[in-house]
Amino acid sequence: MNTIEFTDSIVEYLLGILIVFLFTKKLFNLKSAKLYFAVSGTVLFLMIASFLFLEGELQNGIVVNLEFWGLMLTPFLLKGPKKFYIFSTAITLSSVIMFVAFYLVLVLSFFGQNITHSIFLEFTGMITSLIVSIIFFVLCTVLKNQTKFFIENISKPIVLLLNLFLIIGGNFSYIVSLLDSGLRYAFAVKLLTMLISLIFTIAFPVLIYNQVKKNLYRYETGIFEQQLNIQREYGKTIAQASAQLRRFRHDYNNLSLWIKPLLEQGKSQQALELVKKSDREIISSYSILYNTGSDTADAILSERLKQLTKEVKISFSGNLTKLPEDNFDICVLLNNTIDIALFSLQSITSDGEKLIEISAMCKQGVLLYKISFPCENNGFFDDLQSSKDDMLKMNILRKLTEKNDGKMDTHIENQVASITVRYIF
């Protein structure tokens, strides 16, 4: 191993560990990276020592293996709340660096023996790391939200399969590139290897994209089924209330026969107790707690309030009378925004009352909706992406507003967060 090849390996390794760290740091909350850099520094020291004190194939083998296993195993030392995502993305980054490097070697081998051993080839690691750095810099900055969304929706078998392909495919490409161009069928074997690798490289992102879309569809279907169940429960509540009221009407004549004599005899206190008992029966039979003007909204708000602790309250102002009864988008809007508000309230440690304020108005075919809730984190809507479920809820809200030619805004001021939605129905 000459000085240029060694320098190339060192630069590739250093860029690799930095890409892994910066990419995962941008997407996930890393708790500590001290051990990661300590072990990476140890591997780097051993690489330099091997180059200085060893010779021949032993020197080359140790340096190459330290570089490879250092990139593959040190990501396990990164610590964060979402360890699987950190490990899987970090190891995938290392696998991509290795795969691109070996694939580039295979491409260069087509140009003959002279170019294969040129200075250009000796800088393959640096070129590879630079290409991968640019790709993943775009993924963790410009496409940060989309990248995180896809990573968190990839199943473990797909991650394992992808890394196996990158490792096996990369090493196979390197072995094929060593074939002497003068051998029979060498050109055909190299070309076939390139094509297979290229096809799989394109097929895997398509497979992952389809799987993520399928997972999102399942999640959204689950959300809609949950909201439909709320409507069913509301219908049961109304039916039970109606049955109780019908029974009460049947008994009212008998009740009046008890009250009138009591009043005539001056026993007003006993008559009042009977009236109060009847009132309690009526109220308990129809416990809808809101009057928004929309039966659907009344049912959802009443049901959600019953599920909350005593410290959390939901207030409503406005009027939804003009909202069409067959417009069930209000289910999605109310449930998802309330869930996001509750996610914010989880981080508030005070024991006082926590109020979620909702205002909504239908006017001339336009729905104006706003929900406000306490929020101690000014970066709440950015950090919201750390929760898979709540990030999907935000995506569903955006799709809902886009479907209705509307607009959605988020805002935080004076520790109060708000989501404003405006769309046409």
Secondary structure, 3 states (H helix, E strand, C coil): CCHHHHHHHHHHHHHHHHHHHHHHHHHCCCCECHHHHHHHHHHHHHHHHHHHHCCHHHHHHHHHHHHHHHHHHHHHHCECCCHHHHHHHHHHHHHHHHHHHHHHHHHHHCCCHHHHCCHHHHCHHHHHHHHHHHHHHHHHCCCHHHHHHHHHCCCHHHHHHHHHHHHHHHHHHHHHHCCCCCCCCHHHHHHHHHHHHHHHHHHHHHHHHHHHHHHHHHHHHHHHHHHHHHHHHHHHHHHHHHHHHHHHHHHHHHHHHHHHHHHHCCCHHHHHHHHHHHHHHHHHHCCCCCCCCCHHHHHHHHHHHHHCCCCEEEEEEEECCCCCCCCCHHHHHHHHHHHHHHHHHCCCCCCCCEEEEEEEEEECCEEEEEEEEECCCCCHHHHHHHCHHHHHHHHHHHHHHHHCCCEEEEEEECCEEEEEEEEEC
